Structures are given as structure tokens and as C-alpha cells.
Amino acid sequence: MKKNLLTFLSFLLASTLTVKGQSSEPEIAVIPKPAEIKTQAGYFVLPDHLQVSITNYPGSDFLLTSLSKKLSVAGIHVTHSSQGSISFLLNKNYDPTIGDEGYSLSVSAKAIQVKANKPAGMYYAMQTIFQLLPKEIESKAPVKNIHWKMPCVNIVDYPRFAWRGLMFDVARHFFTKKEVEDFIDNMAMYKYNLLHLHLTDDEGWRIQIKSLPRLTEVGAWNVKKVGTFGNFTPPTPDEPRNYGGFYTQDDIKELVQYAKDRFVNILPEIDVPGHSLAAIASYPELSCTPGAENYKVRSGESIMNWSAHGFTAKIDNTLCPANDKVYTFLDKVFTEVAALFPFDYIHVGGDECAKNFWEQSDAIKQLMTREGLKNYEEVQSYFEKKVEKIILSKGKKFIGWDEILEGGLAPSAIVMSWRGMKGGIEAAKMGHQVVMSPTTFAYLDYMQGDKVIEPPVYATLRLNKAYEFEPVPDSVDAKLIIGGQANLWSEQVYNTRHLQYMVWPRAFAIAEAVWSPRNARNWKDFEKRVEKHFARFDEAEIKYAPSIFDPSFSVSTTATNELKVEMATEVDDLDIYYSFDNSFPDRFYPKYTGPLIVPKDAVNLKVITYRGTQKIGRDITMPIEELKSRLPKAKK
């Protein structure tokens, strides 16, 4: 009897500790998924005083400091020792399996050992170690009553691609140096190694060019507007142009070093010849069009005519390919940009260049006659080839969006394919290197769920679709696909909290597409790991989109012309509950089990998702009129 009582009390004490501290044993939920992972029995328990041994190399102090800072929330004191219970060792003999960025990680009950060929591998192993610890390791405040342990495991890990990028548009809305540093921290956690900074556009010029001071004196500032970008009223002359900002060259140097410490390269983009209104407002002589001296930096008002058949510009936001002053200007810009960014590449944009003003320009017509250019795509190609020579003269490689294919590709150009995969396939078949970045899978500015609940954008990209991203098409030489990236355009992104909402969790999916082996990826497994990382982000106070828990809607009509609604969730184990009577449903309302026929007089369909008894989705109100608007249009 005493033995049974002691057993019961031991169980009760263990249960109390579990409730008070860790809710369950640590689980392995690493993103991106490692190449090889073998679980073992047992756990490594972190002691209060943790001794760490690290092979001495430039940057080893930063790794030790990072480890110490992270573990400080656990009350764990980290010291350097030649015989540590955690050891980070650089291989004496190069291991070709893991390459320059890979690592092996062994966690036993007694010790943790990391081996890598290069310091980058050490850093990425550290990120994996953090993910093996309880989610509370991400807390910003000290945490008590947690069993700081990680499961015993053997991991061999290395990236699939050398180019693993995230593009951050700081031109449409300016983000401070600190906000960019936070962005770098978050992307490095998931083994991204390339930050593509979109530094110039119609709405702002964000980098100091000392030889061209008006680019930041004039071009970095517009009128602050709040609402839906693209539909703002044109600014009046008396509205102050004090919204924006730019990075000084010292700022850029600090960002480059900050990224380098975290094994992230920064790719600068100077977007030309289109998207150049900020430059033209600063230096009107760069335009082909009379009256450019009256142009102002865009504040979000409409400046383009978009249609299903293409686009034209309402004002000329292009640099003039027929003007020699443009190439002198760009030589100055790229001279200073090349000196600031050690990365091998400079991105020159090339996208969405409206040509309707070129059609009216005598200078352009003369250029076409002189150079034998047959159309305006060849005019842009002429421009791109001249810019390529400037870039090469600075010791850099030339990369642009896939529009640079039109009219003939510059000889050494690398193509970043954004309009689907087609441009990348075409470039690869021509023997050019390609970075895949298609809207189909990798545009993080798109809505993540239904437009009735998401901040409005013109398209939707759900997480399960992003997870389908495969950078290498079957029809091309895989060696020419150097990697992939996701893009965050910031027209509708005004602050860093919404930035986080748009990036995560879809950036998890792209991280796995560019790091993990193709055959290791599995949606159901990934989705479970994503939910674990939601909990980690809650601890870190990083915002993310819970759209994965919200249903999608499809509509049709029955043979008797009744409106039929079907719903589905990305996550399999969720139940959808609904109402048509304008009240808010919970799990005691009707559960969706199949297509619904909308009652004749219903005004709204309201839905909510649950997992068992736990409410997990957001309350969604879907107007019936909105559903009717989504019916397939009858063919004429």
C-alpha cells in the first residue's frame, strides 16, 4: 500500500511540474527539415553552468556570445572551456557530404557535438540546437520552471541550394536599420543566406549616393498616406513631403557587417529603367519626356493603367535609354553601390517598364534608327546591355527580373524569374544561371487566406501552395538553377508587425524548398512542425498569419439555380462550424460535412474552425453577395 501511495504521489508531482512548466516532452520539429535525422532514446539536460568548447576561428566569439545570449533566458551561464559539454569543431579534413554550409550534430545524454567544414555550418547547427530546445527559449524575458533539455538525436544537414533568399522592399515604405536587422535575425533562424534589398522605386530612393545628393534630399521623401496603396488621392502642393527616409553609407556598412556575422549576404537592387520616378523627381534630365521637372516622388496615388492585356504609364517613370546622361548617372550610382556591398551581384530590376512614353519620344525613335532596333523591347535590351557593361566594370555580376529576356538577353546576365517559371526555363535553356522566384509560390505580399478577412491585395497565396515550390523544373539543367527566393513587396506593408504577418509562415515553406532535400518534404509533416513554430513565435512575440486554420470557399450553382458553397481547410484535423442566421457559430452549431445550399434570404455565412473542443480559427463573416460575385462568369 505504501509503495502504491508513493507511486501515486510521484505521478502527481510529475504532473504538477508538467503543468507548471513544460507541457510535454520536447519534440523534434526543425524547420527547414534536415537532410538526415535519427532520433535516439533519452535527453540532454542543460546544466545551470554550461561549458562550451569552440574551435578558434574569426567569428567564433560571435557564436559563443549568441549562444550565451539565447540561453540567458533559461538562467544558464555559458563559459568557454577546452572540454565543454557542448563542442563546436571545425573538421580538419573537408567532408564533401556537408559542403561549406552543412554540419553534423550529435546530441547524447552526456554531451552535444557539432562538426562542420566552415563557420557557416557551425552557425546553422546552433540554429538547429535552439529549435531542439523547449519553445520558451524564444522568450524575451527570463523563464523559470522549465526542464531545459533536448532530445538525443543525430543529424547530418546541408543545404540543397547556395542561393536561399528573401527580398525585402524598403522602397515603397521605408524601414529603419534596426527593423532590417530584426528581419535578418529572423531569416537567419531558418537558414536563409541572402537578403535582397529593393532599394529604389517610384516611392523612394533609400541609399545615399554621395556624388548625387538630390537622390536622398528629394527622392527619399513623399507624403504620408493611410489607406489602400494605389488608390490614394494625389498629394496637394501644400502637403508636407516628410515621410520616408534613407540609409547613409555608414548605415549600409553596418547592415552588411550585421548580416555577415549571421552568414547572410545582401544583394542590392537599383530598379531601372522603369520604377524610377524617385530618381527622375531628383534629376529630371534623366527622362525622355518634356515636363519631367514637375514630377514628384510617388505617395501611393495611381500612376499606371493595369489591364489583363498589359500596362501603360500615366506619367513617365522610366529612365531614357537614348540619353547618355543616364549612363553617366548609373555609372556614379553603381560605383558607390559596388563599393558598399561585397556580394558578387548587383540587381538592376528591369521589370514592368512601361514603354508608351518611349513611343512618343523623338530621341528614342532616333536611337532605334541609329542602332537598328526593331521594337521597344529591343530598346530596353539595348539599355540592359549598356548597364551590364557598367556592372561588370565594377567587378560585379549582373542580375535582373525576367523582363530582361525581352528583346535579347545581355551576355552574362543572371535571370530572376518572377512571372512564373517560364522566364527562368527560357534563360536556363540559353545557358544562363537562374534564381527562381515565381509569383505562383513565392510572393509574400499576396493574401494568405480569404480576402474577406485578409488585408486586401490583388491575389492570394496560401501556405500549402507555397509549400509546393520546386525551384528546378524537369526540363532544364539543374546546375543552372542556383537557388530560389521569396519576395515581400511593401506597397501594402506599413510597419514591421504587418511585415512579420506577411512573411511567416510562408517563409517557412520557401526555406524548406531551398534547404531540404526534395524527397524529404511532406506537407502533413511540415504543417505539424509549423504549428510548433507558431508556439515559438508566440514566445518571441513575432507576429504570424494564422490563415492556415481558416477555410477556403468555392461556389457554384445547382441545376435549380441555387447557390452552393463548398469549404475546405489546409489542415486535415479541423472541423468547420457555420451559421446563416447572422449569429456567431461555435462548436455547438451545425458542422460542415459537405456542400451547403444557401438559404434564399440569407445575408451572411459565418464560419469558425475547431480542433476538437478548442477554437482555432478566426471568426469569418462571408457576405452572400460576395459569394455570388465569385460565381464563374458565363461564357459569351
SERO-469557 format. One line per 3 residues: number of its first residue (from 1); their letters; for each residue y, x, z of C-alpha. Coordinates in steps of 0.02 Angstrom, whole numbers. Last residue first. Layout:
<pts>
NUM> A> Y/X/Z ~ ...
</pts>
This chain:
<pts>
636> KKA> 1729/-1021/-3712 ~ 1617/-955/-3574 ~ 1635/-1047/-3409
633> KPL> 1703/-938/-3271 ~ 1578/-895/-3136 ~ 1626/-979/-2973
630> RSK> 1733/-867/-2864 ~ 1882/-984/-2858 ~ 1769/-1119/-2785
627> LEE> 1729/-1004/-2638 ~ 1914/-977/-2606 ~ 1942/-1165/-2610
624> IPM> 1805/-1183/-2480 ~ 1903/-1072/-2363 ~ 1794/-937/-2282
621> TID> 1830/-911/-2098 ~ 1741/-759/-2029 ~ 1714/-721/-1846
618> RGI> 1659/-540/-1839 ~ 1481/-481/-1824 ~ 1375/-426/-1675
615> KQT> 1354/-572/-1556 ~ 1204/-528/-1450 ~ 1068/-658/-1416
612> GRY> 951/-592/-1551 ~ 1060/-490/-1666 ~ 1199/-609/-1708
609> TIV> 1310/-645/-1858 ~ 1456/-767/-1871 ~ 1508/-892/-2001
606> KLN> 1642/-1022/-2037 ~ 1642/-1121/-2199 ~ 1808/-1208/-2219
603> VAD> 1881/-1367/-2297 ~ 1728/-1478/-2305 ~ 1751/-1647/-2389
600> KPV> 1603/-1644/-2509 ~ 1486/-1548/-2395 ~ 1444/-1375/-2463
597> ILP> 1260/-1358/-2510 ~ 1190/-1207/-2421 ~ 1063/-1084/-2491
594> GTY> 931/-1024/-2368 ~ 893/-991/-2186 ~ 1066/-992/-2108
591> KPY> 1057/-1039/-1925 ~ 1136/-1201/-1869 ~ 1243/-1182/-1713
588> FRD> 1179/-1122/-1544 ~ 1200/-940/-1596 ~ 1389/-961/-1607
585> PFS> 1497/-1057/-1728 ~ 1686/-1078/-1720 ~ 1737/-1256/-1757
582> NDF> 1808/-1305/-1926 ~ 1670/-1434/-1961 ~ 1578/-1334/-2093
579> SYY> 1485/-1222/-1971 ~ 1379/-1065/-1980 ~ 1256/-948/-1896
576> IDL> 1191/-791/-1981 ~ 1046/-695/-1903 ~ 1036/-506/-1910
573> DDV> 880/-398/-1922 ~ 898/-344/-2104 ~ 1067/-258/-2101
570> ETA> 1163/-271/-2266 ~ 1183/-457/-2236 ~ 1158/-601/-2357
567> MEV> 1239/-769/-2393 ~ 1212/-902/-2526 ~ 1331/-1045/-2559
564> KLE> 1304/-1195/-2673 ~ 1445/-1309/-2732 ~ 1379/-1474/-2801
561> NTA> 1386/-1501/-2989 ~ 1229/-1611/-2998 ~ 1128/-1469/-3076
558> TTS> 1186/-1361/-2932 ~ 1338/-1249/-2934 ~ 1356/-1064/-2894
555> VSF> 1424/-955/-2756 ~ 1387/-785/-2680 ~ 1443/-729/-2508
552> SPD> 1420/-565/-2415 ~ 1384/-565/-2230 ~ 1467/-462/-2093
549> FIS> 1374/-331/-1991 ~ 1405/-190/-2115 ~ 1589/-234/-2105
546> PAY> 1603/-148/-1935 ~ 1737/-31/-2004 ~ 1774/123/-1900
543> KIE> 1903/180/-1773 ~ 1883/342/-1678 ~ 1897/320/-1491
540> AED> 1776/464/-1461 ~ 1661/354/-1355 ~ 1671/213/-1479
537> FRA> 1639/341/-1616 ~ 1477/390/-1530 ~ 1424/207/-1521
534> FHK> 1462/188/-1706 ~ 1358/345/-1730 ~ 1204/257/-1661
531> EVR> 1238/112/-1779 ~ 1244/234/-1924 ~ 1075/305/-1873
528> KEF> 996/133/-1890 ~ 1078/110/-2060 ~ 1011/278/-2119
525> DKW> 830/235/-2076 ~ 845/71/-2169 ~ 931/154/-2318
522> NRA> 811/300/-2341 ~ 861/474/-2399 ~ 738/617/-2385
519> NRP> 694/620/-2572 ~ 869/673/-2623 ~ 877/814/-2497
516> SWV> 1025/795/-2379 ~ 1198/869/-2400 ~ 1290/783/-2544
513> AEA> 1217/608/-2528 ~ 1212/619/-2338 ~ 1397/655/-2327
510> IAF> 1429/514/-2452 ~ 1342/389/-2338 ~ 1428/450/-2179
507> ARP> 1594/439/-2274 ~ 1558/254/-2292 ~ 1557/232/-2103
504> WVM> 1700/276/-2084 ~ 1838/318/-2208 ~ 1929/151/-2215
501> YQL> 1936/121/-2027 ~ 1986/302/-1997 ~ 2134/284/-2114
498> HRT> 2177/121/-2028 ~ 2195/217/-1865 ~ 2289/358/-1953
495> NYV> 2429/250/-2018 ~ 2495/166/-2175 ~ 2341/152/-2286
492> QES> 2371/26/-2427 ~ 2431/153/-2556 ~ 2325/285/-2468
489> WLN> 2192/341/-2590 ~ 2037/399/-2496 ~ 1915/485/-2613
486> AQG> 1732/529/-2585 ~ 1657/690/-2650 ~ 1519/764/-2754
483> GII> 1439/928/-2798 ~ 1420/1070/-2922 ~ 1343/962/-3057
480> LKA> 1319/1095/-3192 ~ 1156/1157/-3116 ~ 1082/982/-3131
477> DVS> 1080/995/-3321 ~ 1114/818/-3378 ~ 1020/657/-3421
474> DPV> 946/618/-3251 ~ 1116/594/-3173 ~ 1153/709/-3025
471> PEF> 1277/644/-2896 ~ 1166/504/-2828 ~ 1269/376/-2733
468> EYA> 1157/233/-2673 ~ 1228/250/-2497 ~ 1398/191/-2561
465> KNL> 1314/29/-2615 ~ 1237/3/-2443 ~ 1408/35/-2365
462> RLT> 1500/-97/-2464 ~ 1627/-58/-2598 ~ 1751/-196/-2638
459> AYV> 1893/-201/-2764 ~ 2079/-239/-2783 ~ 2131/-205/-2603
456> PPE> 2174/-331/-2468 ~ 2147/-287/-2284 ~ 1972/-355/-2252
453> IVK> 1931/-528/-2182 ~ 1946/-647/-2330 ~ 1916/-499/-2447
450> DGQ> 1733/-488/-2399 ~ 1673/-320/-2338 ~ 1713/-136/-2361
447> MYD> 1873/-153/-2461 ~ 1908/-7/-2579 ~ 2012/141/-2517
444> LYA> 1852/239/-2486 ~ 1811/260/-2669 ~ 1640/346/-2678
441> FTT> 1507/232/-2749 ~ 1563/147/-2910 ~ 1735/228/-2902
438> PSM> 1647/388/-2953 ~ 1674/560/-2875 ~ 1552/677/-2963
435> VVQ> 1611/857/-2973 ~ 1570/933/-3142 ~ 1548/1104/-3223
432> HGM> 1570/1110/-3410 ~ 1431/1137/-3537 ~ 1481/1000/-3660
429> KAA> 1337/894/-3594 ~ 1412/920/-3422 ~ 1581/852/-3480
426> EIG> 1505/696/-3556 ~ 1399/663/-3400 ~ 1550/686/-3289
423> GKM> 1654/568/-3394 ~ 1518/435/-3388 ~ 1485/441/-3201
420> GRW> 1606/302/-3153 ~ 1791/320/-3187 ~ 1805/458/-3057
417> SMV> 1728/612/-3137 ~ 1806/774/-3077 ~ 1797/890/-3227
414> IAS> 1802/1080/-3221 ~ 1906/1154/-3361 ~ 1870/1323/-3441
411> PAL> 1902/1277/-3624 ~ 2028/1134/-3602 ~ 1946/972/-3655
408> GGE> 1993/880/-3814 ~ 2096/723/-3844 ~ 2026/636/-3692
405> LIE> 1924/748/-3578 ~ 2074/774/-3463 ~ 2053/590/-3419
402> DWG> 1905/645/-3310 ~ 2015/699/-3166 ~ 2064/883/-3161
399> IFK> 2004/1058/-3119 ~ 2073/1227/-3175 ~ 2010/1386/-3090
396> KGK> 2131/1507/-3007 ~ 2188/1686/-3036 ~ 2370/1635/-3056
393> SLI> 2361/1665/-3245 ~ 2214/1545/-3250 ~ 2323/1404/-3182
390> IKE> 2461/1438/-3310 ~ 2335/1444/-3452 ~ 2261/1279/-3394
387> VKK> 2435/1203/-3395 ~ 2452/1243/-3580 ~ 2280/1168/-3613
384> EFY> 2325/1013/-3514 ~ 2486/983/-3612 ~ 2399/997/-3780
381> SQV> 2265/878/-3713 ~ 2402/756/-3665 ~ 2470/761/-3842
378> EEY> 2291/744/-3906 ~ 2279/581/-3809 ~ 2443/533/-3891
375> NKL> 2370/539/-4065 ~ 2342/652/-4215 ~ 2418/814/-4153
372> GER> 2457/935/-4294 ~ 2557/1052/-4183 ~ 2726/1036/-4271
369> TML> 2704/854/-4317 ~ 2646/805/-4143 ~ 2786/905/-4062
366> QKI> 2915/820/-4172 ~ 2848/649/-4122 ~ 2855/701/-3939
363> ADS> 3036/755/-3954 ~ 3081/594/-4045 ~ 3014/495/-3896
360> QEW> 2970/311/-3913 ~ 2781/335/-3916 ~ 2798/454/-3768
357> FNK> 2869/306/-3671 ~ 2710/206/-3704 ~ 2598/351/-3650
354> ACE> 2546/304/-3474 ~ 2453/446/-3389 ~ 2323/368/-3276
351> DGG> 2240/531/-3227 ~ 2284/712/-3268 ~ 2271/774/-3089
348> VHI> 2303/963/-3090 ~ 2178/1018/-2958 ~ 2188/1203/-2912
345> YDF> 2025/1298/-2882 ~ 1970/1462/-2804 ~ 2024/1417/-2626
342> PFL> 2148/1542/-2552 ~ 2288/1411/-2545 ~ 2465/1471/-2512
339> AAV> 2486/1600/-2651 ~ 2413/1481/-2781 ~ 2536/1344/-2730
336> ETF> 2685/1462/-2747 ~ 2641/1520/-2922 ~ 2582/1345/-2965
333> VKD> 2754/1270/-2934 ~ 2851/1407/-3024 ~ 2736/1399/-3175
330> LFT> 2749/1210/-3171 ~ 2939/1216/-3187 ~ 2932/1341/-3329
327> YVK> 2803/1229/-3412 ~ 2915/1077/-3394 ~ 3068/1172/-3457
324> DNA> 2975/1197/-3622 ~ 2993/1011/-3656 ~ 2871/931/-3779
321> PCL> 2741/888/-3645 ~ 2873/785/-3552 ~ 2824/748/-3372
318> TND> 2770/568/-3346 ~ 2837/430/-3232 ~ 2930/339/-3372
315> IKA> 2980/170/-3307 ~ 2888/6/-3336 ~ 2731/105/-3376
312> TFG> 2586/41/-3481 ~ 2408/0/-3436 ~ 2237/-36/-3509
309> HAS> 2137/-181/-3581 ~ 2096/-269/-3417 ~ 2279/-264/-3375
306> WNM> 2400/-159/-3273 ~ 2587/-151/-3305 ~ 2660/-8/-3202
303> ISE> 2813/20/-3093 ~ 2790/-116/-2961 ~ 2880/-76/-2797
300> GSR> 2793/37/-2673 ~ 2939/149/-2624 ~ 2946/250/-2785
297> VKY> 3056/404/-2788 ~ 3213/360/-2884 ~ 3257/365/-3069
294> NEA> 3440/361/-3122 ~ 3437/538/-3195 ~ 3292/478/-3302
291> GPT> 3418/386/-3411 ~ 3352/454/-3576 ~ 3163/480/-3577
288> CSL> 3068/641/-3612 ~ 3070/685/-3426 ~ 3077/857/-3342
285> EPY> 3269/855/-3355 ~ 3269/726/-3215 ~ 3231/859/-3080
282> SAI> 3213/777/-2910 ~ 3183/599/-2973 ~ 3069/679/-3104
279> AAL> 2964/766/-2971 ~ 2946/607/-2868 ~ 2905/510/-3027
276> SHG> 2760/623/-3073 ~ 2609/507/-3071 ~ 2577/561/-3250
273> PVD> 2585/740/-3315 ~ 2532/796/-3185 ~ 2458/774/-3009
270> IEP> 2478/932/-2905 ~ 2314/936/-2808 ~ 2275/1067/-2677
267> LIN> 2091/1102/-2634 ~ 2071/1150/-2452 ~ 1914/1242/-2399
264> VFR> 1822/1189/-2241 ~ 1719/1311/-2138 ~ 1790/1246/-1972
261> DKA> 1896/1402/-1941 ~ 1945/1392/-2125 ~ 2015/1217/-2100
258> YQV> 2132/1273/-1961 ~ 2178/1426/-2063 ~ 2224/1322/-2216
255> LEK> 2317/1198/-2106 ~ 2418/1339/-2027 ~ 2462/1412/-2196
252> IDD> 2512/1239/-2259 ~ 2625/1209/-2109 ~ 2707/1380/-2137
249> QTY> 2739/1329/-2317 ~ 2825/1175/-2252 ~ 2730/1013/-2265
246> FGG> 2826/859/-2320 ~ 2903/699/-2256 ~ 2912/514/-2291
243> YNR> 3034/376/-2248 ~ 3218/423/-2244 ~ 3284/346/-2404
240> PED> 3405/225/-2323 ~ 3430/54/-2406 ~ 3607/45/-2479
237> PTP> 3554/61/-2661 ~ 3431/-85/-2647 ~ 3246/-49/-2644
234> PTF> 3137/-143/-2770 ~ 3040/-282/-2683 ~ 2867/-230/-2629
231> NGF> 2717/-292/-2727 ~ 2632/-126/-2760 ~ 2598/-97/-2576
228> TGV> 2567/-257/-2479 ~ 2678/-275/-2326 ~ 2797/-153/-2244
225> KKV> 2923/-48/-2338 ~ 3005/116/-2290 ~ 3122/179/-2425
222> NWA> 3081/347/-2506 ~ 3082/531/-2463 ~ 2985/686/-2515
219> GVE> 3060/699/-2689 ~ 3242/722/-2639 ~ 3254/872/-2522
216> TLR> 3068/905/-2547 ~ 3065/930/-2735 ~ 3250/972/-2727
213> PLS> 3207/1145/-2659 ~ 3127/1213/-2818 ~ 3105/1400/-2788
210> KIQ> 3047/1368/-2611 ~ 2913/1243/-2659 ~ 2879/1143/-2500
207> IRW> 2731/1025/-2515 ~ 2731/836/-2499 ~ 2812/768/-2658
204> GED> 2819/579/-2634 ~ 2792/404/-2697 ~ 2764/440/-2882
201> DTL> 2633/570/-2837 ~ 2610/741/-2759 ~ 2499/820/-2625
198> HLH> 2328/745/-2654 ~ 2237/857/-2530 ~ 2052/885/-2571
195> LLN> 1967/940/-2410 ~ 1803/1030/-2447 ~ 1665/1080/-2325
192> YKY> 1593/915/-2265 ~ 1462/948/-2131 ~ 1475/783/-2038
189> MAM> 1573/849/-1889 ~ 1679/944/-2016 ~ 1745/778/-2082
186> NDI> 1806/726/-1910 ~ 1892/889/-1868 ~ 1974/899/-2041
183> FDE> 2046/723/-2021 ~ 2113/772/-1850 ~ 2197/923/-1931
180> VEK> 2274/809/-2062 ~ 2343/699/-1924 ~ 2415/851/-1836
177> KTF> 2500/908/-1997 ~ 2579/737/-2013 ~ 2527/602/-2135
174> FHR> 2643/547/-2275 ~ 2605/386/-2368 ~ 2578/383/-2555
171> AVD> 2574/574/-2558 ~ 2452/613/-2416 ~ 2301/557/-2518
168> FML> 2149/631/-2432 ~ 2000/678/-2542 ~ 1836/713/-2454
165> GRW> 1719/844/-2523 ~ 1547/921/-2517 ~ 1544/1056/-2651
162> AFR> 1402/1180/-2618 ~ 1271/1047/-2645 ~ 1099/1011/-2568
159> PYD> 1148/1078/-2400 ~ 1032/1168/-2278 ~ 926/1120/-2129
156> VIN> 770/1177/-2040 ~ 750/1080/-1879 ~ 626/1098/-1736
153> VCP> 642/971/-1597 ~ 641/950/-1409 ~ 751/803/-1365
150> MKW> 923/833/-1290 ~ 980/826/-1110 ~ 1136/789/-1011
147> HIN> 1073/653/-894 ~ 1234/557/-869 ~ 1305/508/-700
144> KVP> 1478/578/-739 ~ 1589/585/-892 ~ 1751/684/-909
141> AKS> 1876/605/-1030 ~ 1889/614/-1220 ~ 1711/554/-1239
138> EIE> 1607/623/-1382 ~ 1476/696/-1265 ~ 1451/516/-1208
135> KPL> 1339/488/-1359 ~ 1198/583/-1275 ~ 1160/754/-1351
132> LQF> 1067/777/-1516 ~ 1228/746/-1613 ~ 1312/891/-1522
129> ITQ> 1168/1005/-1570 ~ 1187/952/-1751 ~ 1370/1001/-1751
126> MAY> 1322/1170/-1673 ~ 1197/1197/-1813 ~ 1339/1169/-1937
123> YMG> 1441/1306/-1855 ~ 1297/1430/-1851 ~ 1262/1395/-2034
120> APK> 1443/1431/-2077 ~ 1428/1599/-1987 ~ 1302/1662/-2117
117> NAK> 1115/1689/-2127 ~ 1073/1570/-1987 ~ 965/1560/-1831
114> VQI> 991/1442/-1685 ~ 888/1446/-1526 ~ 888/1321/-1385
111> AKA> 793/1359/-1225 ~ 669/1305/-1091 ~ 613/1129/-1138
108> SVS> 617/1179/-1320 ~ 751/1154/-1453 ~ 732/1256/-1612
105> LSY> 869/1253/-1743 ~ 858/1336/-1913 ~ 1016/1354/-2014
102> GED> 1095/1321/-2183 ~ 1266/1364/-2251 ~ 1235/1527/-2344
99> GIT> 1057/1495/-2400 ~ 927/1403/-2294 ~ 773/1445/-2398
96> PDY> 839/1614/-2454 ~ 823/1687/-2278 ~ 927/1847/-2276
93> NKN> 855/1982/-2162 ~ 953/2024/-2004 ~ 974/1839/-1972
90> LLF> 1129/1792/-1873 ~ 1082/1730/-1701 ~ 1155/1589/-1596
87> SIS> 1068/1582/-1427 ~ 1066/1442/-1299 ~ 978/1482/-1134
84> GQS> 1079/1642/-1141 ~ 1024/1823/-1125 ~ 1170/1929/-1185
81> SHT> 1287/1811/-1095 ~ 1443/1712/-1138 ~ 1490/1575/-1015
78> VHI> 1495/1387/-1029 ~ 1534/1275/-879 ~ 1460/1101/-896
75> GAV> 1562/959/-821 ~ 1497/845/-958 ~ 1671/825/-1031
72> SLK> 1679/1017/-1034 ~ 1534/1022/-1155 ~ 1646/997/-1306
69> KSL> 1773/1127/-1251 ~ 1640/1257/-1213 ~ 1553/1234/-1380
66> STL> 1718/1247/-1473 ~ 1766/1403/-1374 ~ 1598/1485/-1413
63> LFD> 1615/1443/-1597 ~ 1794/1508/-1601 ~ 1741/1671/-1517
60> SGP> 1608/1694/-1650 ~ 1742/1687/-1784 ~ 1726/1865/-1846
57> YNT> 1547/1912/-1795 ~ 1458/1952/-1632 ~ 1287/1873/-1622
54> ISV> 1304/1736/-1493 ~ 1224/1717/-1321 ~ 1262/1562/-1220
51> QLH> 1242/1539/-1033 ~ 1262/1362/-970 ~ 1316/1331/-791
48> DPL> 1288/1149/-746 ~ 1118/1160/-832 ~ 1081/1067/-994
45> VFY> 911/985/-992 ~ 802/1024/-1143 ~ 683/880/-1170
42> GAQ> 498/845/-1192 ~ 372/820/-1330 ~ 413/888/-1502
39> TKI> 501/815/-1653 ~ 492/896/-1823 ~ 644/890/-1938
36> EAP> 659/961/-2113 ~ 805/940/-2235 ~ 918/870/-2100
33> KPI> 991/693/-2116 ~ 1179/693/-2129 ~ 1197/623/-1999
30> VAI> 1077/654/-1854 ~ 999/509/-1760 ~ 869/589/-1645
27> EPE> 860/481/-1491 ~ 913/523/-1314 ~ 818/422/-1184
24> SSQ> 897/255/-1143 ~ 1046/179/-1055 ~ 1109/346/-989
21> GKV> 1207/323/-831 ~ 1219/183/-706 ~ 1087/76/-792
18> TLT> 969/223/-811 ~ 1000/286/-635 ~ 961/114/-565
15> SAL> 802/103/-668 ~ 745/272/-603 ~ 779/217/-425
12> LFS> 682/55/-452 ~ 535/149/-528 ~ 532/271/-382
9> LFT> 542/124/-260 ~ 395/40/-347 ~ 289/198/-343
6> LLN> 332/225/-161 ~ 279/46/-122 ~ 116/68/-218
3> KKM> 78/226/-119 ~ 120/141/45 ~ 0/0/0
</pts>
